[in-house]
């Protein structure tokens, strides 16, 4: 497995958007394949502060993805940088794909002198706590109860 920026594989945006749409289509941010693709296109622009990573197999199959998102939940302006869209293809779960993607996102943030990174999750709190994230609040996002978590870098 190797990890690369989506911007180096722009031709794969539609494929990646389809995977996330299939997984999370019941939730507003992922209900439209076109809107997901647009977000990825924007993040691939050189001037954009966010970015998306792909985990690829030696055969170039998408194993997973993770993104650095700017203001994922915009109601708290002090929470600018978010880890988001962490996804592992169902056939490759349990193999450490997400952990490697998260580590790469954190490395990128440290290189950019980002000192705090946030995320929200409905069901992976224990995984993120093992990786050093701390719960900040419980709230509703897209009709789902989630835990907002923070990691100081």
C-alpha positions in Angstrom: 0.0 0.0 0.0 1.1 3.5 -0.7 -0.5 6.9 0.1 -0.7 9.8 -2.3 -2.6 13.0 -2.7 -5.8 12.9 -4.7 -4.5 15.9 -6.6 -2.0 13.5 -8.3 -4.9 11.2 -9.3 -7.6 13.7 -10.3 -9.0 11.2 -12.8 -10.1 9.1 -9.8 -12.3 11.7 -8.3 -15.5 10.2 -9.7 -14.6 6.7 -8.5 -13.7 8.0 -5.0 -16.9 10.1 -4.8 -18.9 7.0 -5.8 -17.4 5.0 -2.9 -18.2 7.6 -0.3 -21.7 8.2 -1.8 -22.4 4.4 -1.6 -21.1 4.3 2.0 -22.8 7.4 3.4 -25.5 8.5 1.0 -28.1 8.6 3.8 -26.3 11.7 5.2 -26.6 15.1 3.7 -23.0 15.9 2.9 -22.7 12.6 0.9 -26.2 12.4 -0.6 -25.0 13.8 -3.9 -22.3 12.2 -6.0 -21.8 15.5 -7.9 -21.4 17.6 -4.7 -18.8 15.1 -3.3 -16.9 15.3 -6.6 -17.0 19.1 -6.5 -15.5 19.1 -3.0 -12.7 16.9 -4.1 -12.1 19.0 -7.2 -11.8 22.1 -5.0 -9.4 20.4 -2.5 -7.2 19.5 -5.5 -6.6 23.1 -6.4 -3.1 24.4 -5.4 -4.4 27.4 -3.4 -6.8 25.3 -1.3 -5.8 24.8 2.3 -7.4 21.3 2.6 -6.3 18.1 0.9 -7.4 14.5 0.3 -5.2 11.4 0.5 -5.7 8.1 -1.2 -4.4 4.7 0.0 -3.7 2.6 -3.1 -2.8 -1.0 -3.6 0.1 -2.0 -5.7 -2.5 -2.6 -8.5 -3.7 1.0 -8.0 -7.1 0.0 -6.4 -8.4 2.5 -3.9 -8.1 1.0 -0.4 -9.2 4.1 1.5 -9.1 7.9 1.9 -8.9 10.6 4.4 -9.0 14.4 4.1 -7.9 17.6 5.8 -11.1 19.7 5.7 -11.4 23.4 6.4 -14.3 24.3 8.7 -16.1 20.9 8.4 -18.4 22.2 11.1 -18.3 25.9 10.6 -20.3 27.1 13.7 -17.1 27.3 15.8 -14.6 29.5 13.9 -11.8 28.5 16.3 -12.1 24.9 15.0 -10.6 25.4 11.5 -8.8 22.2 10.7 -10.7 18.8 10.6 -9.8 15.3 9.8 -12.7 14.1 7.6 -13.9 11.5 5.1 -11.9 8.7 6.7 -13.0 5.7 4.8 -11.6 2.2 4.2 -13.0 0.1 1.4 -15.0 -2.7 3.1 -12.8 -5.5 1.6 -9.7 -3.9 3.3 -11.0 -3.0 6.7 -9.0 -4.2 9.8 -5.6 -3.9 7.9 -4.5 -0.6 9.3 -5.4 1.5 6.2 -7.3 4.1 8.1 -4.5 4.4 10.7 -1.9 5.0 8.0 -4.1 7.6 6.3 -4.7 9.4 9.7 -1.0 9.4 10.4 -0.2 10.9 7.1 -2.8 13.7 7.6 -1.3 14.4 11.0 2.2 14.6 9.5 0.9 17.0 6.9 -0.7 19.2 9.6 2.5 19.3 11.6 4.4 20.4 8.5 1.9 23.2 8.1 2.3 24.2 11.7 -1.4 23.3 12.5 -1.6 22.8 16.2 -5.1 21.4 16.7 -7.1 19.0 14.5 -10.8 18.1 15.0 -13.0 15.3 13.8 -16.5 13.9 14.4 -17.5 10.3 14.6 -20.8 8.5 15.4 -19.1 5.2 16.3 -15.3 5.1 16.2 -14.6 7.0 19.5 -12.5 4.2 21.0 -10.3 3.9 17.9 -9.6 7.7 17.9 -9.0 7.7 21.6 -6.3 5.0 21.2 -4.8 7.4 18.6 -4.6 10.3 21.0 -7.9 12.1 20.3 -10.0 13.5 23.2 -13.8 14.0 23.2 -14.9 17.6 23.1 -18.7 17.5 22.8 -21.7 15.4 21.7 -23.9 16.9 19.0 -26.2 16.3 16.0 -24.6 16.4 12.6 -26.8 15.6 9.5 -29.4 14.0 11.8 -26.9 11.7 13.6 -25.5 11.8 17.1 -21.7 12.2 16.9 -18.8 12.9 19.2 -16.6 15.8 18.3 -13.0 15.0 19.1 -9.7 17.0 19.2 -6.0 16.1 18.9 -3.3 18.6 19.9 -0.4 18.2 17.5 
